Amino acid sequence: MKWPKRFWVIVRTLYVYGLLALLLPHIRPRWLQKLCARLPQGRHADKAPAVRLRLALEELGPIFVKFGQVLSTRPDLIAPDYARELAQLQDNVPPFDGAVAMAQIEAGLGKPVAALYARFNPQPVASASIAQVHEAHLFDDNGGVGEKVAVKVLRPQILPVIEQDLALMQFGAVWIERLLADGKRLKPREVVAEFDKYLHDELDLMKEAANASQLRRQFAGSTMLLVPQVYYDYCARNVLTIEWMDGTPIADIAVLKAQGIDLKQLARFGVEIFFTQVFDNGFFHADMHPGNIMVAADGRYIALDFGIVGSLTDYDKRYLAINFLAFFNRDYHRVATAHIESGWVPPDTRAEELEAAVRAVCEPIFNKPLSQISFGLVLMRLFETSRRFNVEIQPQLVLLQKTLLNIEGLGRQLDPDLDLWATAKPFLVRWMNEQMGVKALWRNLKTEAPDWAQMLPSLPRKINMLVDERRQQEMRDAYIHLVKTQQRQNLWLALIALALVGIFLLK
């Protein structure tokens, strides 16, 4: 077992990049702090601490790179300069052999590659830490070359590597919590557990297939977004086969301009797609960085890689909309009360204190022109402020904030004058009116009518049962009280009898 060897590789990397020195002021036992201070310092002391952390994670490999990427979305836990630096982490993983990929496919689908695909290119077109993608063609109805597809294949033996690194992260999280003065607030074990779930979700490509299908169904016929079709007969936990999508990478601005794509409209589409996913569907693509987005020839977005998605309850959506609109209107008191009502902050939080903290974050930002304001940055600053109020940041909200930052960044690349607020506000006002107006009440009544029709005839009987149950409980409580009273009386009688016998014997 290579666990100990990997442990010492991690320790050595932390030492080489001088990361131990970053922890020194926070180590709790004084004797341990003094001992660590006497150790020789590592190299790279000339670089900023956040840069040293990023370089160390890159050297430790793809699992630690992914962990850093996840950590970069938690500004409620780490300082802004660290969040910005970790957001630059990129997967730089060489592809694995095409013959190995074909063996993976055959093991997953139970047939030879030649029987599954009319053509299969063993040279991957893209490679990442978890999987790589190959170009292929399905058979048509006559046994010839049919539709072009993309085949995503998990890296072989990736699970043992992940489990080993996760075990070490869990081990480190326990000691961070014990040894660092701020260890418990950082919730290292919860962060690693969240990362564990995130990684294992990515290891099951059937989940990604289901995510892609749901998003495709929700945007069927959309004039803004294309989502590839999933071919479930050619999918397994380690293999995903989807429609091949031709398009231009979103980052190739010069090429998009040469193709005559309306970049301003494309920027607005990005904002509308985001808010449609969040508020109309409650289900959103949560990994919309430039590598996962292309533009079709007709000017529509093409979404790829559906391993990470977020979902919101009606409760989440309502309070998000209230918060967004309150921000637009600079109603900081409503922001504070919405946070308290939603349970995102402890119920004993004083609304006035939270309002003052929110105002301190937002007012300097609002002094800029609206087109220069980053709403994702506002959320990030608020998450930082939330540390003072013990806010429990929900995982789905962290994914939302990360996605909003991505969307804003893309939109401003396409249209530097993009006013996200002006684009989003009419959408949110319409959504709130639909959710809270007379139409919403009538729609909810119609939705609930079948349940009411089933419940109403049996309602008197159920009320009677509840009353009977309440009476029976009262009788049981009275009986227990009587028994306990009788037992106490018996105890006192026994004690008095013993005292009398003692007095008689003493005489």
DOLO-755974 format. One line per 3 residues: number of its first residue (from 0); their letters; for each residue x, y, z of C-alpha. Coordinates in steps of 0.001 Angstrom, whole numbers, plus 500000, padded with zeros to 6 digits. Each point is the difference from the previous one (the first is absolute). Layout:
<nodes>
NUM> A> X,Y,Z; ...
</nodes>
This chain:
<nodes>
0> MKW> 500000,500000,500000; 501391,503422,498958; 498091,502070,502577
3> PKR> 503065,500808,502179; 502088,500891,496950; 497341,502373,498721
6> FWV> 499733,501525,503485; 503703,500890,500005; 499735,501395,496447
9> IVR> 497299,502374,501268; 502011,500976,503095; 503097,500659,497878
12> TLY> 497999,502150,497528; 498489,502059,502817; 503508,500547,501402
15> VYG> 501612,500857,496653; 497400,502691,499302; 500259,501424,503504
18> LLA> 496351,499359,500826; 500808,499022,503585; 501038,503604,500645
21> LLL> 496507,501130,498916; 498432,497873,502723; 502385,501037,502796
24> PHI> 497994,502980,501347; 496875,497820,500185; 501448,496912,501744
27> RPR> 498366,499713,503422; 502406,498194,502371; 502791,502499,500671
30> WLQ> 502638,497294,500369; 499139,498617,496544; 500056,503486,498511
33> KLC> 503496,500603,501434; 501202,496594,498788; 498748,500603,496438
36> ARL> 501583,503465,499995; 503435,498413,500574; 499718,497785,496901
39> PQG> 501928,501105,496877; 497867,502050,497610; 499163,498699,496527
42> RHA> 500730,501636,496669; 497843,502434,497965; 499955,502489,502887
45> DKA> 500124,502836,497436; 496519,499105,498686; 496680,501061,501515
48> PAV> 498446,497421,502368; 496960,499479,497748; 502287,499350,497009
51> RLR> 502028,497471,502034; 496807,498162,500912; 498898,499833,496354
54> LAL> 503399,498692,498861; 500001,497352,502731; 496549,498747,499013
57> EEL> 501045,499838,496335; 503039,497925,500935; 497905,497608,502112
60> GPI> 497930,499047,496980; 496485,500054,498528; 498020,499090,503149
63> FVK> 501602,502809,502001; 499540,502354,497026; 496283,499218,500031
66> FGQ> 499904,500513,503760; 501579,503430,499541; 497437,500849,497315
69> VLS> 497173,499068,502374; 501622,501954,502830; 500207,503073,497759
72> TRP> 496186,500106,500017; 499887,500291,503816; 500763,503679,500758
75> DLI> 498126,499487,503259; 502909,497786,501110; 503147,501402,498359
78> APD> 501370,503495,499420; 499222,501751,496662; 503605,499916,498718
81> YAR> 500112,496215,500523; 496614,499560,498279; 501184,501996,496973
84> ELA> 503291,498099,499739; 498423,496543,500374; 497450,500871,497309
87> QLQ> 502948,499995,497538; 500695,496311,500586; 499771,497987,496784
90> DNV> 500096,496292,499241; 503196,499199,498098; 499689,496250,499691
93> PPF> 501471,498025,497073; 497564,497630,498237; 500146,496276,500604
96> DGA> 500516,497451,497218; 497151,499551,497496; 500226,496210,500275
99> VAM> 499344,500319,503753; 496990,502216,499279; 498621,497374,497608
102> AQI> 500460,497314,502651; 498097,502205,502464; 497126,500390,497519
105> EAG> 499830,496263,499315; 499992,499209,503728; 497246,502541,500643
108> LGK> 497714,499217,497042; 500732,496301,499668; 500736,500032,496246
111> PVA> 503043,500577,497770; 500504,503616,498948; 499695,498907,496343
114> ALY> 496506,498670,500727; 498936,503163,501809; 501333,502744,497731
117> ARF> 500363,500148,496208; 503102,502129,500548; 502006,500715,503120
120> NPQ> 503027,502298,500188; 502418,498669,502654; 501643,503445,500210
123> PVA> 498127,502084,502608; 498769,503471,499070; 500003,501212,503645
126> SAS> 501521,498797,503266; 499371,500871,503657; 500748,498595,503443
129> IAQ> 496961,497684,500167; 499320,499054,496359; 500832,500621,496355
132> VHE> 497870,500360,496862; 500225,498138,496673; 498355,500675,496645
135> AHL> 497884,497133,498592; 497103,499161,497647; 496996,497794,500674
138> FDD> 498647,497516,497442; 497075,501150,497876; 496922,497840,499351
141> NGG> 501753,498264,497071; 503176,499182,501921; 501967,502871,498482
144> VGE> 501607,503043,501563; 497376,501991,501882; 499857,502894,502421
147> KVA> 503146,501533,501436; 500268,499722,503785; 502317,500921,502866
150> VKV> 501022,497121,502293; 501150,500922,503496; 502042,497315,501786
153> LRP> 501058,499964,503662; 503687,499622,500767; 500867,496413,500941
156> QIL> 500634,499295,503689; 499062,503566,500894; 497892,498954,503008
159> PVI> 502892,498598,502133; 502018,503182,499343; 497068,502165,501035
162> EQD> 499242,497925,503102; 503647,500173,501106; 500192,503792,499657
165> LAL> 496584,500472,501599; 501074,497880,502980; 503034,502253,500444
168> MQF> 497860,503127,499689; 497622,498663,502666; 502966,499229,502243
171> GAV> 501359,503522,499476; 496569,501555,500607; 499743,498370,503438
174> WIE> 503374,501423,501052; 499274,503449,498544; 496863,500094,502146
177> RLL> 501972,498949,503097; 503149,502060,499592; 498923,503283,498396
180> ADG> 498387,502694,502104; 497471,500656,497215; 499709,496326,499120
183> KRL> 496397,499387,501022; 498633,503054,498193; 501690,498897,496781
186> KPR> 498103,496669,500215; 502777,498061,498230; 498305,496629,500408
189> EVV> 496749,501306,498469; 501923,501571,497091; 501811,496722,499258
192> AEF> 496703,498071,500281; 498417,502402,497474; 502991,499507,497671
195> DKY> 499708,496220,500467; 496377,500075,498794; 500885,502322,497107
198> LHD> 502777,497663,498797; 497964,496811,500309; 497156,501610,498055
201> ELD> 502461,500729,497183; 501132,496356,500045; 496512,498782,499036
204> LMK> 499439,501015,496379; 496394,498746,500145; 499290,502937,502324
207> EAA> 501528,502365,497472; 497838,498412,497291; 496867,500589,502099
210> NAS> 501022,503622,500658; 500508,500620,496276; 496621,498436,499157
213> QLR> 498169,502169,502522; 501663,503205,498804; 499297,499079,496356
216> RQF> 496323,499358,500812; 499683,503349,501806; 501504,501908,497050
219> AGS> 498319,498046,497212; 499296,502428,497146; 502004,502790,501665
222> TML> 501306,502830,497836; 502845,500554,502493; 501497,496623,501005
225> LVP> 500810,496652,498405; 500576,496885,502151; 501310,496772,498397
228> QVY> 497868,496869,499846; 501039,497039,502171; 500161,496504,498470
231> YDY> 499184,497823,502997; 500627,496714,498144; 503657,501048,499879
234> CAR> 500343,501221,503589; 501208,498370,503210; 501481,501210,503277
237> NVL> 503390,500393,498268; 498841,500914,496451; 497841,502866,498719
240> TIE> 498956,500349,496357; 498355,503255,498929; 499274,501892,496792
243> WMD> 503061,501664,498457; 499599,503772,500101; 501775,502231,497467
246> GTP> 500631,503526,501140; 502513,502719,500787; 501490,500197,503504
249> IAD> 498455,502944,501841; 503471,501430,500729; 500801,500447,496276
252> IAV> 498520,503507,499791; 501794,500878,496739; 498641,496886,498257
255> LKA> 496466,500692,501270; 500190,503563,498638; 501250,498704,496636
258> QGI> 497009,497617,499891; 497632,502933,500448; 498734,498864,503426
261> DLK> 498185,502753,501923; 502184,500123,503118; 497711,502379,501916
264> QLA> 497023,497706,499465; 502162,496996,500969; 500921,501742,503271
267> RFG> 496316,500648,500771; 499180,496379,499149; 502506,498838,502612
270> VEI> 498275,502026,502734; 496521,498868,498942; 501077,496337,499845
273> FFT> 501411,500249,503513; 496872,501546,501513; 497727,497622,498073
276> QVF> 501897,497008,501383; 499990,501350,503545; 496500,501429,500375
279> DNG> 497834,498259,497401; 501604,496557,500239; 501766,499958,503386
282> FFH> 502697,497913,498283; 503173,501538,498576; 503272,499091,498304
285> ADM> 502540,500878,502700; 503247,499702,498019; 499562,502600,497262
288> HPG> 503623,501006,499523; 501234,500823,496453; 501282,496457,499401
291> NIM> 496455,498637,500316; 498232,502486,497729; 499999,500395,496217
294> VAA> 497951,502112,497586; 498067,498436,497128; 499969,501499,496506
297> DGR> 496494,501393,500619; 501156,501958,503092; 498694,497641,502679
300> YIA> 502056,498814,502968; 501062,496346,500137; 500377,498538,503503
303> LDF> 502397,497113,500693; 501149,497983,503045; 497073,499485,502368
306> GIV> 501835,498377,502900; 499293,502885,502395; 496467,501350,500292
309> GSL> 498131,501893,502698; 496375,499809,501061; 497836,502387,502006
312> TDY> 496771,499489,501907; 497044,502370,499577; 500967,501374,503420
315> DKR> 503564,500739,498803; 498744,501613,496792; 497532,502273,501789
318> YLA> 502583,501330,502437; 502628,500393,497292; 497579,502061,497935
321> INF> 499140,502143,503035; 503718,500557,500672; 500812,500805,496368
324> LAF> 497170,502525,499715; 500914,501548,503340; 503583,500425,498734
327> FNR> 498741,501618,496803; 497925,502426,502101; 502774,500483,502606
330> DYH> 497568,498894,502711; 502593,498645,502451; 497501,499515,502813
333> RVA> 498008,497618,497801; 503206,498122,499168; 500694,499552,503722
336> TAH> 496468,498881,500901; 499917,497615,497020; 503216,498365,501230
339> IES> 498507,499557,503468; 496650,498718,498692; 501693,497506,497692
342> GWV> 502030,498496,502847; 503314,500916,498358; 501012,501813,503203
345> PPD> 499241,499083,503640; 496483,501113,501054; 501352,502174,502832
348> TRA> 501957,502185,497525; 499084,503692,500278; 498687,501181,496639
351> EEL> 501446,503483,500554; 503552,498659,500456; 499754,497819,496895
354> EAA> 498502,502910,498051; 502951,502222,500957; 502498,497322,498897
357> VRA> 498207,499507,496663; 499897,503773,499425; 503755,500259,500669
360> VCE> 500626,497369,497313; 497576,501264,497375; 500060,503811,500162
363> PIF> 503586,500414,498669; 499121,497656,497137; 496795,501839,499091
366> NKP> 501921,503244,499534; 501255,498559,496700; 497962,499989,496770
369> LSQ> 497662,496969,499948; 501737,498581,496948; 503232,499738,502031
372> ISF> 498484,498218,503008; 500635,496278,500389; 497067,498397,501735
375> GLV> 502030,496827,500523; 502617,502121,501773; 497286,501519,502196
378> LMR> 498960,496477,501046; 503624,499080,500671; 500490,503063,502231
381> LFE> 496808,499178,501849; 501207,496459,500598; 503188,501456,501488
384> TSR> 497923,502269,502249; 497889,497019,501022; 502852,498588,502083
387> RFN> 499200,502534,502743; 496399,498823,500172; 500649,496229,499914
390> VEI> 498119,499665,496734; 499575,496384,498882; 500750,500334,496290
393> QPQ> 497960,497371,498148; 501929,497921,497401; 497452,500801,497287
396> LVL> 500484,503738,500644; 503779,499653,499693; 499528,498268,496630
399> LQK> 497609,502771,499012; 502486,502737,500893; 502777,498214,498105
402> TLL> 497771,499601,496927; 498902,503636,500125; 503645,501125,500057
405> NIE> 500690,497811,496955; 496975,501374,498136; 500921,503591,500817
408> GLG> 503595,499453,498936; 498909,498507,496676; 497408,502727,499456
411> RQL> 502485,502818,500613; 502499,498354,497613; 497341,499998,497292
414> DPD> 498574,503431,500843; 502067,502247,502318; 496937,502252,500448
417> LDL> 497732,497153,501123; 497632,501222,502710; 499136,496755,501748
420> WAT> 497683,501814,502371; 497887,501519,497225; 499820,496623,498247
423> AKP> 499093,498058,503123; 497615,502355,501808; 497001,499678,497595
426> FLV> 500397,496216,500148; 499947,499986,503810; 497051,502411,500231
429> RWM> 498008,497813,497615; 500932,496856,501925; 499032,501515,503351
432> NEQ> 496654,501172,498599; 499326,496513,498648; 500930,498394,503310
435> MGV> 498235,502360,502388; 497084,501545,498088; 496390,498917,499462
438> KAL> 501018,497856,497021; 502463,498113,502205; 497273,499378,502596
441> WRN> 497600,498680,497353; 502745,497811,498464; 500910,498521,503387
444> LKT> 496327,499309,500761; 499644,498141,496695; 503210,498056,500672
447> EAP> 498883,498995,503492; 496354,499294,499021; 500464,496219,499421
450> DWA> 501595,499612,503433; 497239,502049,501661; 497324,497953,498205
453> QML> 501543,496849,501459; 500553,501436,503487; 496713,501862,500643
456> PSL> 497628,496957,500221; 502249,498340,502572; 500758,503216,501927
459> PRK> 497251,499601,502691; 501101,496424,500685; 503659,501054,500276
462> INM> 499115,502879,502334; 497979,497590,502140; 502952,497598,500066
465> LVD> 502291,502818,501086; 497548,500999,502765; 499724,496368,501157
468> ERR> 503756,499648,499899; 500328,503194,502037; 497493,498715,502565
471> QQE> 501773,496670,500221; 503311,501796,500488; 498467,502126,502777
474> MRD> 498664,496839,501662; 503424,498351,499729; 501643,503096,501449
477> AYI> 497452,500086,502869; 500562,496284,500704; 503799,500433,500019
480> HLV> 499624,502998,502337; 497750,497932,502307; 502436,497092,500043
483> KTQ> 502947,502318,500754; 497987,501686,502789; 499072,496606,501449
486> QRQ> 503638,498893,499832; 501106,503145,501856; 497327,499426,502645
489> NLW> 501049,496360,500376; 503604,501105,500366; 499119,502460,502752
492> LAL> 497893,497361,501791; 502881,497557,499819; 502407,502595,501401
495> IAL> 497602,500848,502853; 499532,496295,500761; 503772,499485,500052
498> ALV> 500389,502972,502358; 497344,498646,502343; 501620,496569,500037
501> GIF> 503353,501626,500720; 498546,501987,502915; 498327,496841,501367
504> LLK> 503256,498004,499816; 501965,502789,501700; 497548,499877,502919
</nodes>
